[in-house]
């Protein structure tokens, strides 16, 4: 958040500016692990790159406010877009066997990932849905391109929603496939 000072007729006014709009963020391009064959832009003032050593095929972008983005890519020879959407919705909307925790929030060790879907759009080559629970909003987008599902999932706390306004749409607009997946482990 930026603080502005204005001098009007000899009076100093102090005002807190609203969080940065998508165009006001510092955007960077990130080319994910070569096996993923994707490139995405992200707001560098909200997120930093974090590689998971155990899940090398996934890239996490994490923020100090607890927000996180998972960039992923996998080839699915026998799965349709509808089946992929169904599997993703089932994972995120049914009670999880084990509680998950949002990154950077030690106050909520029991945080569960279950969300209620508030918006869903399905097109011939992509889908997105937005879900939420009492504390978080989740935005999931998958694109079927180069014979693979490529996309990202964003999770952020509702209390930080203003800072994330417009970010998923901008990330979706600049997301690029860099060709077909060639790593057999991802096929």
Beta strands, then each sheet from edge to edge (+ up, - down):
strand 1: 3-8
strand 2: 11-16
strand 3: 27-31
strand 4: 38-43
strand 5: 48-51
strand 6: 59-62
strand 7: 68-74
strand 8: 116-122
strand 9: 126-132
strand 10: 136-145
strand 11: 148-157
strand 12: 176-177
sheet 1: 1+ 2-
sheet 2: 3+ 4- 12+
sheet 3: 5+ 6- 7+ 11- 10+ 9- 8+
end
